[in-house]
Structures are given as structure tokens and as C-alpha cells.
Amino acid sequence: MKPAALLVVLTACTQHLYSPPTQAYALAPVHALPGGSRALDLEGSSHSQIFDPAFEAGSARLRTGLGEDAELSVEGMLGAVADGGPSTADRHVYAGRTAARFNPGHGAISFTTGLGGGYAPAGGSFAALDGGISIGYDNCTLVPIGSVSGFVSQPLSARPVDVTIPDDRSSVYATARRTVGNVVRGGLRLSLSPSACRAGHQVPWLTAGLDVTTLVDATSHAELVGLGVGIELPL
């Protein structure tokens, strides 16, 4: 099965092209950064349907604490379909996103909303809006996190993309349409310095998580299972 650009998902011998979200993976803490503090998140992830080539992504996110249990972030993402089929279409996606996160009362729940856009050399540009909720038991050792989010992604200059697979007798093209979806994610954050964390200092964290991303447009739908890892570095 051979996909070709943006998010291409194959079902049996049918190729379909979706407009993607601007964030592939994130497992942020429930509590927002203190006012004036900053952190850099570096993450990598892989997402696919069973037996299909994966969509692999890497991202960098700069988070800044605003005080009052709120923070802002900016991030960039580079993704690509890991496939070498007959299509010569560029398989990369480039995206950027800005977001705000709120942790009311410094409690166990936080809310996030984000806005961004991106570009795929083969399929054109797109814009996306997302929002979600996270819940977790914050501590200085091992933090379990669960989150649910939704998004809408709108192509802005969609172009037909060659999604031909070896079984096709002639070239096959697909064009991305408005896509809506949701992401359900669970994972763990591991502190690399519990004692410094208990003393009130920012410390590095390792993250790992599993997720399921659902994609829906006017004619089709798909579910991708993902695995992501990352590190948070205080600045």
C-alpha cells in the first residue's frame, strides 16, 4: 500500500487524502508554567493504520508561562509519509501552531486551544483550529496524563496529488477536503530530577504516549494509531 502526501490513508486498494492537524503529538504537563518561565519541548511520533505506511513527525515547541495558571506556546512540525511507492509526489508536510493553555485553580484539569497552518509541496496549504482538555495527577516523579482534543483542518489551495499504488493500471489522483477529527491520548511524564522538582525548580522531563487519531471528511473516515516520545527542557 503506497500513500503519497499530506495525510494519505489507504483502505484496501483505495487511496484517500486528508487535510491534517498542525500538531502531531504533545504530552504537556497539566499545570501551566509559572509566570516568566520557559520550556522547550522536543518530540517525535509515528502514526498509521494497520499494515499501512506511517506518517512520521518531529516537532519543537516553546512554552512561556504567563502567570495566573496560563501559558502560551509556539511550535513547528515537520512530517512525512514513510513510503517509497511509484508516485513522485513530495511526501512532506510543514506546519506551525500557536496555542494558549489554562489550568484553572492549579488543579488536575487544563484546557488548550490552538490555531495554525501548514504547507505540503504536493497538496497545497491548509489552516487548522483545535481545542482540547487534559487531566492528570501532577507530582515530581511519574505523572499519568490523559487528553481528548478535536480539530478542523481546511485546505486553502488544494491541488490533486498523485497517490498511485503498484496495483493501479493508471495514475490515481486525490485532493484534500475539509477534515474534522479528534485525538484521544494517554501517556506518562517521567521527571529526571525529582528532588530539584520538589524544591520548586524547573527540571527536564521525558514523555511517552499512545494515541488514536480519527479523521473524517465528506466522503470517508480513518483511524490512525500513534506512538510518541519527547523531552521537556527548562530554559
Backbone bond lengths (Angstrom), bond angles and torsions (degrees), N, CA, C in turn:
res aa  C-N    CA-C-N  psi(-1)  N-CA   C-N-CA  omega(-1)  CA-C   N-CA-C  phi
1 M - - - 1.459 - - 1.528 109.36 -
2 K 1.302 117.65 128.50 1.458 121.19 -168.99 1.521 112.55 -127.97
3 P 1.367 119.76 103.85 1.437 120.20 175.14 1.523 111.68 -89.13
4 A 1.367 116.46 175.74 1.443 116.49 -174.04 1.510 118.84 -137.62
5 A 1.284 127.28 -25.71 1.461 120.42 178.72 1.508 110.43 -175.54
6 L 1.352 117.80 170.77 1.458 120.67 -168.66 1.521 106.98 47.76
7 L 1.330 118.69 -137.84 1.456 120.12 173.38 1.517 107.52 -107.73
8 V 1.324 117.30 104.13 1.451 121.84 178.36 1.517 107.81 -104.02
9 V 1.332 117.01 125.92 1.449 121.73 178.92 1.516 108.13 -119.80
10 L 1.323 116.57 132.74 1.451 121.21 -177.10 1.522 110.52 -107.76
11 T 1.312 115.31 137.18 1.455 121.34 174.70 1.516 107.30 -125.61
12 A 1.333 116.54 115.19 1.455 121.28 -173.83 1.530 107.75 55.28
13 C 1.350 117.66 -118.10 1.458 120.19 -179.23 1.526 111.75 -106.37
14 T 1.337 117.84 20.46 1.450 122.06 -178.03 1.518 110.09 -109.03
15 Q 1.344 117.33 132.15 1.450 122.15 178.13 1.527 109.20 -103.18
16 H 1.324 115.91 142.95 1.460 119.72 179.42 1.518 109.08 -141.94
17 L 1.326 116.07 141.89 1.457 122.30 -175.93 1.527 109.64 -114.63
18 Y 1.358 116.51 126.56 1.459 121.92 179.83 1.529 110.23 -114.12
19 S 1.327 115.74 150.27 1.462 120.72 170.96 1.528 107.76 -82.40
20 P 1.334 119.60 127.76 1.467 121.23 -168.16 1.521 113.78 -90.74
21 P 1.332 117.57 163.49 1.466 121.30 167.40 1.522 109.40 -72.79
22 T 1.337 117.13 167.00 1.465 120.62 -179.57 1.523 112.76 -92.22
23 Q 1.314 118.17 -3.91 1.464 121.91 177.91 1.519 109.14 -125.00
24 A 1.331 116.44 122.91 1.456 121.00 -179.23 1.528 112.32 -87.51
25 Y 1.349 117.00 -38.17 1.462 120.76 -175.68 1.521 108.95 -157.68
26 A 1.319 115.94 141.66 1.475 121.82 173.28 1.517 108.17 -161.62
27 L 1.325 116.11 138.58 1.460 121.23 174.83 1.532 107.41 -137.89
28 A 1.332 114.35 70.46 1.460 121.18 -177.21 1.524 110.75 -77.07
29 P 1.333 118.04 159.53 1.468 120.77 175.70 1.513 110.61 -67.03
30 V 1.324 116.30 159.60 1.458 120.56 176.23 1.522 109.81 -69.83
31 H 1.332 117.72 -45.04 1.457 121.36 -178.18 1.521 110.61 -76.78
32 A 1.332 117.00 135.72 1.457 121.88 176.04 1.518 110.07 -71.38
33 L 1.328 116.68 156.29 1.460 121.03 176.29 1.528 110.63 -63.67
34 P 1.330 118.21 148.22 1.471 120.35 174.12 1.521 110.77 -61.50
35 G 1.312 116.89 155.18 1.450 121.42 179.69 1.518 112.62 -54.99
36 G 1.329 117.24 130.00 1.457 122.11 179.99 1.514 115.35 86.15
37 S 1.335 118.46 -10.92 1.465 121.47 179.59 1.528 110.18 -85.41
38 R 1.339 115.00 154.17 1.452 120.57 178.86 1.522 110.54 -134.79
39 A 1.341 115.39 154.49 1.460 120.97 176.23 1.516 108.91 -148.45
40 L 1.330 115.73 149.87 1.452 122.77 177.52 1.520 108.98 -113.60
41 D 1.332 117.01 123.99 1.463 122.99 176.84 1.525 109.03 -104.22
42 L 1.334 116.79 128.07 1.461 123.20 175.13 1.523 108.19 -118.63
43 E 1.329 117.08 127.32 1.469 120.01 -170.97 1.518 111.60 -140.64
44 G 1.312 115.37 151.80 1.453 122.64 172.93 1.509 109.69 -137.35
45 S 1.333 117.32 145.79 1.460 119.90 -177.37 1.518 111.12 -153.41
46 S 1.332 115.35 161.87 1.463 122.55 178.59 1.526 107.79 -137.86
47 H 1.363 117.11 134.81 1.458 122.19 -173.89 1.521 109.37 -137.23
48 S 1.342 117.45 134.01 1.464 119.00 -179.98 1.522 110.99 -163.82
49 Q 1.338 114.57 161.30 1.447 120.72 164.68 1.527 107.41 -84.68
50 I 1.325 115.89 160.89 1.460 120.19 -179.19 1.530 109.82 -59.89
51 F 1.319 116.27 132.28 1.460 125.82 177.73 1.526 113.67 72.97
52 D 1.336 118.46 1.39 1.461 120.77 179.16 1.519 110.68 -100.72
53 P 1.321 118.38 154.97 1.463 120.99 174.07 1.524 110.70 -59.95
54 A 1.308 116.25 150.20 1.466 121.27 -174.99 1.516 111.80 -87.88
55 F 1.338 114.93 151.89 1.457 122.12 165.38 1.521 105.92 -95.65
56 E 1.333 117.35 114.61 1.460 122.21 -175.93 1.521 109.56 -108.50
57 A 1.336 116.40 138.22 1.460 119.99 -173.13 1.525 111.22 -140.97
58 G 1.316 114.94 149.96 1.459 122.65 171.48 1.518 108.75 -130.45
59 S 1.327 116.87 145.93 1.462 119.57 -177.13 1.521 110.80 -146.37
60 A 1.334 114.62 157.07 1.464 123.16 173.82 1.517 107.55 -132.04
61 R 1.339 116.46 134.80 1.471 121.41 -175.36 1.527 109.35 -133.86
62 L 1.330 116.76 128.59 1.452 122.25 174.53 1.519 108.70 -104.29
63 R 1.354 116.21 120.57 1.466 122.15 -178.62 1.525 109.37 -111.49
64 T 1.339 115.84 139.25 1.460 121.90 -179.68 1.515 109.95 -130.10
65 G 1.337 117.12 126.57 1.455 121.60 178.17 1.517 111.43 -75.44
66 L 1.334 116.37 135.88 1.461 122.07 179.88 1.519 112.82 -103.67
67 G 1.330 117.41 -8.10 1.457 120.77 -169.93 1.513 110.31 83.72
68 E 1.316 116.71 171.29 1.471 121.29 -179.24 1.523 111.56 56.35
69 D 1.353 116.41 35.76 1.464 122.62 176.99 1.525 112.91 57.69
70 A 1.319 116.58 42.53 1.466 121.62 179.10 1.518 109.46 -139.71
71 E 1.339 116.15 153.46 1.452 121.14 175.98 1.526 110.04 -149.54
72 L 1.324 115.02 156.60 1.459 123.00 173.91 1.523 109.18 -113.22
73 S 1.338 116.58 154.51 1.457 120.37 177.50 1.519 110.23 -145.67
74 V 1.331 114.83 151.80 1.460 122.53 170.90 1.522 106.52 -130.41
75 E 1.334 116.34 142.79 1.450 118.62 -177.61 1.520 111.48 -148.65
76 G 1.328 114.98 158.88 1.447 122.22 174.62 1.514 109.47 -128.55
77 M 1.322 116.30 145.66 1.463 121.28 -177.86 1.524 109.97 -133.87
78 L 1.327 116.05 138.35 1.453 123.28 172.14 1.513 107.98 -122.58
79 G 1.328 116.62 124.63 1.454 120.84 -179.57 1.514 111.30 -132.23
80 A 1.326 116.31 162.37 1.461 121.31 178.93 1.514 109.33 -158.24
81 V 1.335 115.92 147.63 1.457 121.25 172.17 1.521 108.05 -80.32
82 A 1.320 116.17 124.93 1.471 121.34 -176.02 1.516 110.07 -85.01
83 D 1.331 115.98 80.24 1.454 120.34 -174.56 1.519 109.95 -151.59
84 G 1.331 116.02 150.17 1.460 120.67 178.88 1.502 112.20 -126.43
85 G 1.334 117.98 43.35 1.454 122.43 -178.74 1.515 113.07 -70.75
86 P 1.336 117.04 -175.40 1.468 120.93 -175.42 1.518 114.47 -70.07
87 S 1.329 118.38 -21.34 1.461 119.94 179.14 1.523 110.57 -64.18
88 T 1.333 116.00 138.88 1.465 120.72 176.55 1.525 111.68 -96.07
89 A 1.345 118.91 7.65 1.461 122.25 -179.69 1.522 110.43 -64.04
90 D 1.329 116.28 141.29 1.458 121.60 176.07 1.522 109.26 -63.93
91 R 1.323 117.33 131.14 1.456 121.73 -173.52 1.529 113.48 -97.65
92 H 1.321 119.14 9.98 1.459 122.33 -174.15 1.527 112.58 -93.04
93 V 1.347 114.25 154.33 1.458 123.06 172.21 1.529 108.01 -133.41
94 Y 1.332 117.27 132.72 1.461 122.79 177.33 1.528 107.56 -118.10
95 A 1.328 117.30 133.07 1.469 119.51 -176.43 1.522 110.97 -145.72
96 G 1.329 115.46 153.58 1.460 122.61 174.31 1.521 109.64 -134.39
97 R 1.322 115.95 155.90 1.467 119.98 -174.48 1.522 109.57 -153.98
98 T 1.324 116.02 141.52 1.462 122.42 168.89 1.520 107.54 -117.57
99 A 1.347 116.55 147.29 1.458 118.84 -175.20 1.526 111.00 -151.26
100 A 1.318 114.68 158.81 1.460 122.50 173.43 1.524 108.17 -124.49
101 R 1.341 115.32 142.37 1.469 120.49 179.37 1.521 109.06 -130.07
102 F 1.340 115.49 138.28 1.462 122.57 -177.93 1.524 109.38 -127.09
103 N 1.319 116.09 136.77 1.468 122.62 -178.77 1.534 107.77 -126.35
104 P 1.330 117.40 80.07 1.470 120.75 -172.59 1.526 112.89 -55.03
105 G 1.332 115.79 127.60 1.457 120.78 176.28 1.508 114.84 64.35
106 H 1.340 117.56 16.94 1.469 120.97 -179.01 1.535 110.28 55.78
107 G 1.349 115.53 35.87 1.455 120.72 -176.33 1.517 113.46 -92.16
108 A 1.339 115.63 -156.77 1.459 121.97 -173.81 1.520 113.21 -91.21
109 I 1.332 118.23 3.49 1.465 122.07 -177.20 1.524 109.66 -126.90
110 S 1.318 116.13 139.65 1.466 120.74 173.41 1.527 109.42 -132.94
111 F 1.338 115.67 154.11 1.453 123.04 -179.12 1.527 108.88 -121.23
112 T 1.334 115.94 140.05 1.458 120.96 -178.04 1.525 109.95 -131.95
113 T 1.334 115.85 141.22 1.458 120.91 170.73 1.512 108.60 -135.66
114 G 1.337 116.72 141.07 1.456 120.27 -175.92 1.513 112.23 -141.07
115 L 1.333 115.66 154.58 1.454 122.99 178.83 1.520 108.16 -139.24
116 G 1.318 116.38 134.91 1.455 118.51 -178.84 1.506 112.46 -163.67
117 G 1.302 115.02 -169.89 1.451 121.55 179.67 1.508 110.29 -161.65
118 G 1.324 115.19 174.93 1.451 118.27 -177.91 1.503 111.96 -164.38
119 Y 1.336 113.53 -177.30 1.456 120.49 -175.57 1.519 109.08 -147.72
120 A 1.328 115.30 134.23 1.456 122.44 171.26 1.522 107.53 -117.82
121 P 1.329 119.21 120.29 1.464 120.46 -176.81 1.524 113.62 -52.82
122 A 1.326 117.26 -34.63 1.463 119.30 -179.09 1.518 112.47 -82.68
123 G 1.343 118.34 -38.75 1.462 120.76 -168.98 1.507 116.45 -104.90
124 G 1.354 118.65 -12.42 1.458 120.60 179.46 1.515 112.50 105.97
125 S 1.334 116.20 -169.99 1.460 122.30 -176.12 1.526 110.99 -98.15
126 F 1.356 115.05 166.45 1.456 120.80 -179.36 1.523 109.30 -155.78
127 A 1.331 116.47 159.92 1.461 123.23 173.68 1.516 108.26 -126.00
128 A 1.342 116.68 150.14 1.459 119.64 -176.47 1.526 110.95 -145.17
129 L 1.312 114.86 145.22 1.461 123.90 176.69 1.515 108.06 -124.09
130 D 1.344 117.62 138.81 1.461 119.85 -179.83 1.522 110.65 -143.31
131 G 1.310 115.99 162.41 1.455 122.94 176.10 1.509 109.65 -159.35
132 G 1.345 116.30 149.66 1.452 117.87 -178.20 1.512 112.86 -163.55
133 I 1.327 114.29 179.01 1.452 122.32 -179.17 1.526 108.51 -135.50
134 S 1.336 116.70 140.44 1.463 122.61 177.86 1.524 109.57 -124.92
135 I 1.317 115.38 150.15 1.456 120.69 177.24 1.530 108.16 -138.65
136 G 1.325 116.62 141.46 1.453 119.17 179.97 1.513 111.90 -170.94
137 Y 1.319 115.15 164.26 1.461 121.95 177.98 1.517 107.95 -101.17
138 D 1.335 116.76 97.31 1.459 120.96 -175.21 1.528 110.67 -75.50
139 N 1.334 116.45 131.50 1.455 122.91 176.38 1.520 106.90 -154.46
140 C 1.320 118.30 -174.17 1.463 121.55 -174.90 1.521 113.68 -102.47
141 T 1.338 118.10 14.45 1.461 119.81 -178.39 1.524 111.70 -123.98
142 L 1.325 117.16 -74.67 1.464 122.53 -177.50 1.522 108.32 -134.22
143 V 1.326 116.63 116.80 1.463 121.71 -172.75 1.530 110.44 -110.99
144 P 1.344 118.51 116.25 1.470 120.15 172.61 1.529 110.13 -80.71
145 I 1.332 115.44 136.65 1.458 121.68 -178.02 1.528 109.34 -129.89
146 G 1.321 116.86 137.52 1.458 122.09 170.89 1.520 108.74 -129.91
147 S 1.327 117.79 143.15 1.459 120.07 -178.97 1.522 111.00 -147.05
148 V 1.334 114.09 153.52 1.461 122.32 173.71 1.520 107.13 -135.07
149 S 1.314 117.71 132.57 1.459 121.46 178.99 1.515 110.41 -141.68
150 G 1.329 115.10 159.71 1.454 121.41 175.70 1.516 109.72 -129.92
151 F 1.333 116.89 157.89 1.458 120.33 -178.89 1.528 110.31 -150.33
152 V 1.326 115.18 158.96 1.461 122.36 168.37 1.519 107.32 -131.60
153 S 1.329 116.90 132.67 1.456 123.06 -177.95 1.525 108.92 -123.85
154 Q 1.336 115.91 125.27 1.461 121.82 -174.37 1.527 110.99 -117.13
155 P 1.352 118.65 116.94 1.468 119.71 173.35 1.532 110.70 -61.90
156 L 1.329 116.27 140.26 1.463 120.88 -179.59 1.524 112.18 -108.02
157 S 1.282 116.89 -27.71 1.467 120.48 178.65 1.528 108.08 -147.89
158 A 1.325 115.56 57.53 1.465 120.59 -173.22 1.522 111.62 -65.19
159 R 1.329 115.00 138.23 1.459 121.91 176.42 1.522 109.06 -125.85
160 P 1.341 117.67 149.09 1.467 119.55 175.92 1.531 110.48 -61.03
161 V 1.319 115.42 139.93 1.463 121.97 -179.18 1.522 109.50 -118.77
162 D 1.301 116.83 136.85 1.462 122.16 176.60 1.525 109.18 -71.56
163 V 1.341 117.45 113.59 1.462 121.91 -179.89 1.531 110.44 -118.75
164 T 1.318 116.23 31.52 1.460 122.04 -177.60 1.529 111.09 -62.41
165 I 1.328 115.55 139.63 1.462 121.64 174.19 1.533 108.39 -116.69
166 P 1.339 118.23 164.20 1.467 120.34 -175.12 1.525 114.41 -55.69
167 D 1.335 119.14 -30.61 1.459 121.40 -177.71 1.524 113.45 -75.83
168 D 1.337 117.85 -13.57 1.462 120.56 -178.82 1.526 111.09 -73.25
169 R 1.335 115.88 138.14 1.463 120.66 178.58 1.528 111.54 -84.19
170 S 1.333 116.55 -17.44 1.455 121.13 176.57 1.523 108.54 -144.99
171 S 1.319 117.36 170.91 1.462 121.31 -178.06 1.527 110.69 -65.85
172 V 1.339 115.20 141.43 1.464 121.99 179.10 1.527 108.07 -120.35
173 Y 1.337 116.65 134.60 1.461 121.96 -179.42 1.521 110.38 -123.06
174 A 1.331 115.84 147.51 1.465 121.77 176.85 1.524 108.76 -138.50
175 T 1.335 116.29 151.71 1.460 122.13 179.77 1.522 109.26 -125.40
176 A 1.323 116.57 133.50 1.465 120.94 -179.37 1.524 110.55 -67.95
177 R 1.347 115.91 143.60 1.453 122.94 174.50 1.524 108.80 -120.62
178 R 1.333 115.31 172.46 1.464 118.65 175.32 1.521 109.50 -53.50
179 T 1.329 115.58 130.18 1.459 121.96 -176.78 1.525 109.63 -124.11
180 V 1.326 115.95 134.76 1.459 121.29 172.20 1.516 107.59 -116.97
181 G 1.327 115.78 157.97 1.454 117.36 -178.50 1.507 112.22 -171.99
182 N 1.317 114.88 -179.69 1.452 121.10 175.95 1.514 109.46 -144.82
183 V 1.326 114.69 158.69 1.460 121.85 178.81 1.523 108.35 -129.44
184 V 1.317 116.37 127.04 1.469 122.64 173.75 1.522 106.94 -112.31
185 R 1.336 116.34 122.38 1.473 119.46 -172.46 1.528 110.60 -135.24
186 G 1.316 115.45 143.47 1.456 121.84 172.69 1.509 109.88 -136.90
187 G 1.332 117.28 147.20 1.452 118.63 -179.26 1.502 112.97 -172.47
188 L 1.333 115.33 -173.06 1.456 122.61 -177.59 1.518 110.07 -130.76
189 R 1.334 115.90 144.11 1.460 123.81 172.69 1.529 108.07 -115.42
190 L 1.336 116.73 125.02 1.462 122.49 -177.28 1.524 109.72 -111.60
191 S 1.337 116.33 121.44 1.458 120.97 178.26 1.519 109.94 -73.26
192 L 1.344 116.86 137.04 1.454 121.44 176.62 1.520 112.56 -93.00
193 S 1.343 116.84 -2.27 1.465 120.52 177.20 1.529 109.37 -153.62
194 P 1.344 117.90 75.01 1.466 120.72 -177.38 1.529 113.55 -58.08
195 S 1.335 118.28 -37.59 1.462 119.84 -177.26 1.526 111.19 -66.68
196 A 1.330 117.61 -42.38 1.463 120.56 177.76 1.522 110.92 -66.50
197 C 1.321 116.61 -35.89 1.461 120.65 177.01 1.521 110.62 -62.48
198 R 1.337 116.92 -43.86 1.476 120.24 179.94 1.524 111.23 -65.57
199 A 1.337 116.52 -25.26 1.464 120.25 178.01 1.525 111.97 -81.63
200 G 1.326 116.43 0.35 1.456 120.37 176.84 1.505 115.73 93.34
201 H 1.353 117.72 11.28 1.463 120.85 -179.46 1.529 110.82 -94.69
202 Q 1.329 116.61 152.98 1.453 120.95 170.30 1.519 109.27 -72.05
203 V 1.329 116.51 138.95 1.463 121.03 -177.93 1.529 109.29 -136.42
204 P 1.333 117.74 161.74 1.469 120.65 175.53 1.535 110.69 -71.74
205 W 1.326 115.20 150.13 1.459 122.46 176.94 1.526 109.72 -133.15
206 L 1.332 116.36 142.77 1.457 122.44 168.79 1.529 108.71 -99.91
207 T 1.335 117.07 143.44 1.459 120.67 179.12 1.522 110.42 -129.73
208 A 1.332 115.99 150.05 1.464 122.30 173.62 1.520 107.62 -150.18
209 G 1.322 116.59 137.72 1.450 118.98 -177.58 1.518 113.28 -154.16
210 L 1.325 115.40 160.63 1.461 124.38 174.01 1.515 108.43 -117.63
211 D 1.342 117.20 146.01 1.459 118.66 178.03 1.522 110.96 -147.78
212 V 1.323 114.78 165.13 1.462 123.12 172.78 1.521 106.80 -127.20
213 T 1.334 116.56 122.96 1.454 122.49 179.12 1.518 109.30 -109.28
214 T 1.325 116.97 124.73 1.460 122.66 177.37 1.520 109.36 -103.52
215 L 1.324 116.75 131.01 1.462 123.86 179.83 1.526 109.10 -119.41
216 V 1.330 116.81 131.54 1.468 121.05 -178.32 1.521 109.03 -138.58
217 D 1.339 117.19 131.33 1.457 120.46 169.21 1.528 108.57 -128.90
218 A 1.324 117.77 -164.59 1.460 121.01 -172.28 1.520 113.32 -68.02
219 T 1.321 117.92 -18.72 1.466 119.48 -173.69 1.516 115.16 -125.81
220 S 1.348 118.50 -11.05 1.457 118.36 -174.33 1.523 110.86 -157.26
221 H 1.322 115.56 171.97 1.459 120.87 174.93 1.522 109.12 -150.52
222 A 1.342 115.84 160.52 1.464 121.30 -179.11 1.508 109.53 -154.96
223 E 1.339 115.56 159.67 1.461 121.76 175.45 1.525 108.79 -129.34
224 L 1.331 115.62 128.65 1.452 122.01 178.92 1.525 109.38 -114.11
225 V 1.308 116.60 134.60 1.460 122.76 175.59 1.519 108.14 -97.51
226 G 1.333 116.78 132.71 1.454 120.31 -175.22 1.510 113.90 -126.89
227 L 1.316 115.78 157.18 1.453 124.34 174.82 1.520 106.92 -133.32
228 G 1.343 116.60 129.80 1.450 120.17 -179.39 1.511 112.51 -134.59
229 V 1.322 116.26 151.14 1.464 122.84 175.23 1.513 107.93 -135.76
230 G 1.336 116.92 156.28 1.448 119.35 -179.45 1.511 112.34 -164.78
231 I 1.327 115.07 175.26 1.448 122.17 175.52 1.517 108.66 -140.63
232 E 1.335 115.90 137.75 1.465 121.55 174.27 1.519 108.61 -105.97
233 L 1.328 116.69 128.30 1.455 122.78 -177.44 1.526 109.02 -118.23
234 P 1.337 118.81 122.20 1.466 120.01 176.56 1.516 110.46 -69.76
235 L 1.325 116.73 146.00 1.466 121.98 178.92 1.517 110.70 -115.53
